[in-house]
Amino acid sequence: MVIATQNPVEMEGTYPLPEAQRDRFLMQIHLGYPDRTSEVAMLDAHEMRDPLDDVRAVTDAATVRSLQLATRTVFASEAVKRYVVDVVTSTRSTSLLRLGASPRSSVHLLQAAKALSLLAGRDHVLPDDVKALAVSVLAHRVLLSTEAHLDRRAAGSIIGDLVARVPVS
C-alpha cells in the first residue's frame, strides 16, 4: 500500500508521473486549504509541541488486509458492472480527452465502490457509490485534449460531466 503526496505547484526536480504509473494509484484526492478555524487550530497545535509526537497507529497490516478481503464479498450486480464500464468507456470517446481511462480504471472504480458500500454498512454496490467515486478514481488517469486545455477545463469537471450524462441501466 502506498500513500503519496503531490505538491500542486511544479518545483524544480519534481516531475509528473507517467500515465502508466499514475494509472496504478487507486485514487487522487484533493484536500485544498483548511478553513480559517482549522488553520488557527493548526497554529495552536504546532505552537508548543510537535503534533507528530501524538501520532498513533489506528490499524495494522492484518486489519487492512482483512478489510480488503471483505470488499470482495460486497455484491455488484451486472447492471452496476455495466454502468462502471459505461462510465469508463465514456472517457475514451469525448473530444475533451486525448487519453481516456484504461481497463484498470474499471477494476479500480468497482473496487472503490465496493469499499464505499462496505463502509456504509451495505453488502451491495449502488450506482451512487460509483458516481461518488468516479472523479477521484478516474480524473488522474486521463489526459486532456488541447481543446480542453485551451478552455481551461479540469479533468475532474470533465469526468463529472460524463458521469452525469451516462445513464444507469
C-alpha positions in Angstrom: 0.0 0.0 0.0 1.4 3.4 -1.0 0.0 6.7 0.1 1.8 9.6 -1.6 1.5 13.4 -1.5 1.9 15.6 -4.5 2.8 19.3 -4.4 0.3 21.1 -6.6 2.9 23.6 -7.8 5.6 22.3 -10.0 9.0 22.6 -8.4 12.5 22.1 -9.8 13.4 18.5 -9.6 9.8 17.1 -9.4 8.0 15.8 -12.5 4.6 14.5 -13.1 4.4 10.7 -13.1 4.0 9.0 -16.5 0.4 7.8 -17.3 1.3 4.1 -16.7 2.4 4.9 -13.2 -0.5 7.2 -12.3 -2.9 4.5 -13.5 -1.7 2.3 -10.7 -2.8 4.7 -8.0 -6.4 3.8 -6.9 -7.5 7.4 -6.5 -6.4 11.0 -6.2 -8.0 13.2 -3.6 -7.6 17.0 -3.5 -7.7 18.3 0.1 -7.5 22.0 -0.6 -6.7 24.5 2.1 -8.2 24.3 5.6 -10.8 26.8 6.7 -9.8 29.7 8.9 -10.8 28.0 12.2 -8.9 24.8 11.3 -5.8 26.8 10.3 -5.8 28.7 13.6 -6.2 25.3 15.4 -3.2 24.0 13.4 -1.1 27.0 14.6 -2.1 26.3 18.2 -1.2 22.6 17.8 2.2 23.4 16.4 3.0 26.3 18.8 4.1 24.4 21.9 4.7 20.8 20.7 5.3 18.7 17.6 1.9 17.1 16.7 3.7 14.2 15.2 4.6 13.2 18.8 0.9 12.3 19.3 0.5 10.2 16.2 -0.5 6.6 17.0 -1.3 3.7 14.7 -5.1 3.3 14.1 -4.8 0.0 12.4 -2.3 -2.7 11.3 -1.5 -4.5 8.1 -3.6 -7.6 9.1 -6.7 -5.4 9.6 -6.2 -3.6 6.3 -5.8 -6.9 4.6 -8.9 -8.3 6.1 -10.9 -5.2 5.1 -9.5 -5.5 1.5 -10.7 -9.2 1.5 -14.1 -8.1 2.9 -14.7 -5.9 -0.1 -14.6 -9.0 -2.3 -17.8 -10.2 -0.5 -19.7 -7.0 -1.5 -22.1 -7.8 -4.3 -22.0 -5.8 -7.5 -24.9 -6.6 -9.9 -24.3 -7.0 -13.7 -26.1 -3.6 -14.1 -23.7 -1.9 -11.8 -20.7 -3.5 -13.6 -22.1 -2.4 -16.9 -22.5 1.1 -15.5 -18.9 1.2 -14.4 -17.8 0.1 -17.8 -20.0 2.7 -19.5 -18.6 5.5 -17.3 -15.0 4.5 -18.0 -15.7 3.9 -21.7 -17.3 7.4 -22.0 -13.8 8.9 -21.2 -12.5 7.2 -24.4 -15.0 8.9 -26.7 -15.0 12.5 -25.8 -13.1 15.1 -27.7 -12.1 16.7 -24.4 -9.7 13.9 -23.6 -6.9 12.7 -25.7 -6.4 9.7 -23.5 -9.3 8.0 -21.8 -9.3 5.8 -18.7 -7.8 2.3 -19.0 -9.5 -1.0 -18.3 -7.6 -1.0 -15.0 -9.7 2.1 -14.2 -12.8 0.0 -14.4 -11.4 -2.5 -11.9 -10.3 0.2 -9.5 -13.6 2.1 -9.8 -15.6 -1.1 -8.9 -13.2 -1.9 -6.0 -13.5 1.6 -4.6 -17.3 1.4 -4.9 -17.3 -1.9 -3.1 -15.2 -0.4 -0.3 -17.6 2.6 0.0 -20.5 0.2 0.2 -18.8 -1.8 2.9 -18.1 1.4 4.9 -21.7 2.4 4.5 -22.7 -0.9 6.1 -24.2 -2.4 2.9 -23.5 -5.7 1.2 -24.1 -4.4 -2.3 -22.9 -1.6 -4.6 -25.2 1.2 -5.6 -24.8 3.3 -8.8 -24.5 6.2 -6.4 -21.3 4.7 -5.0 -19.8 4.6 -8.5 -20.9 8.2 -9.1 -19.5 9.4 -5.8 -16.0 8.0 -6.5 -15.7 8.4 -10.3 -13.8 11.7 -10.2 -11.4 10.6 -7.5 -10.7 7.3 -9.3 -10.6 8.5 -12.9 -9.5 12.1 -13.2 -5.8 11.5 -12.6 -5.8 8.7 -15.2 -6.9 10.7 -18.3 -5.1 13.3 -20.4 -6.8 16.5 -21.5 -7.1 17.4 -25.2 -5.7 20.6 -26.5 -9.3 21.9 -26.7 -9.8 21.2 -23.0 -6.6 22.9 -22.1 -7.5 26.0 -24.1 -10.9 26.1 -22.5 -9.2 25.7 -19.1 -11.2 22.6 -18.2 -10.1 20.4 -15.4 -10.1 16.6 -15.7 -12.4 16.3 -12.7 -15.1 18.6 -14.2 -15.0 16.6 -17.5 -15.3 13.3 -15.6 -18.2 14.8 -13.6 -20.0 15.9 -16.7 -19.5 12.4 -18.3 -20.9 10.7 -15.2 -23.9 13.0 -15.2 -24.6 12.0 -18.8 -24.1 8.2 -18.6 -27.4 6.6 -17.9 -27.8 4.0 -15.2 -29.2 0.9 -16.8 
